């Protein structure tokens, strides 16, 4: 998608991630890549404000490494700017407040934008009584860990879990365990840790070497 344009509000200058070059670069790229209207691609429904991609594609497009992308995704998801869902063949990225950023109408100054600091980070275009419930849902949404977080937790646990293998496994499965959505990735690390411990080969008991009796003596 190389035609058309997007809008950027000057309030972005006050955004908490504005001076983080990598995060800023990824977020602007997401705004540029997101669909301005719903479409279907290879049987996948992609809504307005979403786009379907992969870490490798994003790495080529942004110049960021997969590790840098994971860190940026973690920050943007923590503050509610985007969501990233791993799928079997790629990743679905959603700009949470796309309509607020790219609405055809003039931005209403009374709306809380995603660029404000403090407790008003998560923007909303609705002032009804459901705001509080919606905000709680955003806060309680599961956030996949970054590679650095997994490595740090494994070091803290002093286990032998390979952080890269762990992350790749659950990203490929959309952070699902069977039919259930994962809620606590640290619990998954502990499960892998237990499996590794159970698969350790048992040590054979050492046998004492029997001394041969000296000549002329009875054993």
N, C-alpha and C positions, 0 to 999 in steps of 0.2 A: 504494500500500500504506500505509494509515493506521491499521491495527489491530495489536495485539500490542505487544511490547516487546523491547528488547535489553538485554544485560548489559554493564556497564562495570566493569573491575577498577581498584582504587585505584593499581595500579602504573602506570597511565596518567600519574599525576602526575610520574613519573620519566622519561617518554618524551622523547626528544630533540627532538621537534617540538611538545611540549605548549604552549610559549610562542610558537609561530608561529601566530598567529590564523587565517590563511588555510588553512594546512595542516591544522590541527586541525579547522576547520570542514568542510573537504572530506572528511577521513577519517571523521568522525562521520556525515556525510551518506551516505557509502558504506556504513557499517555499517547505517544505517537503511534504505537502499534495497535492499541485497543480499537475494536470495531466501533464505528459510529452508528451502526445499525446491526440488528441480529442477522446471522447467516448460518448456513450449515456447510460443513466441510468434511468430506469423507465419512459421512454418517454421524458426525459430532456436532451437536448444537452449540453454537457460540453466541452468547448474548451481547447486547450493546455494552461496551465497557470491558469486554473480555478479549483475549486472544490466546491461541493455542500455539505452543512452542516447545522447546527443549532447552536444557542447560547448555548443550553444545552450540545450538543456534544462537542463543543469547550471548554466549561467550564470543562467538564470531562477530556478532552485530555490535556489541558494546566494547569489546576489547578487555573485558573483565574475566578473570579466571573463574572456574566453577566454584572454588572455595570463596572467592570474593563475592560471587553472586549469592551463595548461600547465606553469607553474613549480611548482605544487603537485604535479602528477602526477610531474614529474621527480624531486622530492625523495622522494616516497613510494615510487617505483619503485627509486630508488637504495638505500634502506634496506630494501627487500623487503616493505613493508606491502601494496602492491597491484600489479597489473599492469593495463595499459590497452592494448587492441588495437583499432586503427582498422579499421573494416569499411566496406563500400560505402555503407551507409545510416546508419551510426552508429558507436558505440564500445562494446565489451564491457569492463566493469570487473570485476575479480576481487579480492576481499579474500583475500589469500594464506592467512592463518591464521584464516579465519572459524570453523572448527570449534573451534579453541583458544579464541577469544574468546567464542563463543556455545554451547559444549558444554553439554548438560543436566546433566552431572556436575560435581562440585566441582572447581575448578581445582587441578591438582596443583602444589604449590609447587616440585617438583623440575624442572618443565618450564621451559625457557628461553622467555620471552615476547618478543613483538615490541617491548615497551616498554623493554627493558634497553639500556643504552648499551654502547659499545665493540664488540668483535668478536662479541658474543652477540646482536646486533640481530635476526638472522633466527631466528625461533622454529621449533621442531620438536616434534612429539608422539611422535617415534620415537627410541629409543635404540640401534637396531641398527647394524650396521657400515656401512649405506648412508648414514648421516648426513653423513659427510664428502663423499661423492659428490654428494648432494643439495644441500649447501651450495655446492659449486663450481659446480653448474649455475645456482643462483640468482645467484651473483656474476658469472658469465660471460654472463648473459642480456642481450640487447641492450636498451638504454634509449634511447627516442626523445629527441632534444634538445628543449630549450625554445626559444622564439622568441629569448630573449636570448642563448642559446648560439650559435644560428645567426648572429644579427646580429654578435656579437662575432667569430666565426670569419671571416665575410665581410669585416669591417673589417680583421682581421689579414692576410687574403689580398689586401686592396685590390682586390676584384673588384666586378663589377656585378650579382651574383646578388641577386634580390629574396627576402629571407628568408621573407616571408609566403607568396609563391607556392611556394617550395621546400617549406615545411612543409605547406601545404595539399595539395600534389600527393602527397607520400608518405603523409600520413595517410589520404587518400582511397583509396590503394592498399594500405593495411594494412602500410606499410613493406616492400613487396615490389618487387623489380626483376625483371620478367618472372615466372618461377616460383621465384625464389630470394629468401629472406629477407635483408634488408639487415643487414650486420654492422658496417659502418663508415659512419656518415652523413657524416663529413667527406670521405670519398672521393667520395661522391655530390655534395657541394658542388663539389669540384674538377672533377668531370665536367661539371657545369652551367657552371662557369667556362670550361672548355675550349670547350664548345659556343658560349658567348657570344662568345669570342674568334674562333672560326672563322666566326661569322656577321657579324662586323664588315665593313662595305663597304670594299673596297680603295680607297685614296686614289689619285686620278689624278695623274700627274706634272704638275707645273706647267710650262707652256710659256712661254718667254721671249718677250716682246713684241718683234716685229721692228721696228727703227727704219727709218723711211722715209728714203731718201737726200735730202740737201738739194739744192735746185735748183742746177744748174751743176756737180754733182759726179757722178762715176761710182761705181756701187755696187761 
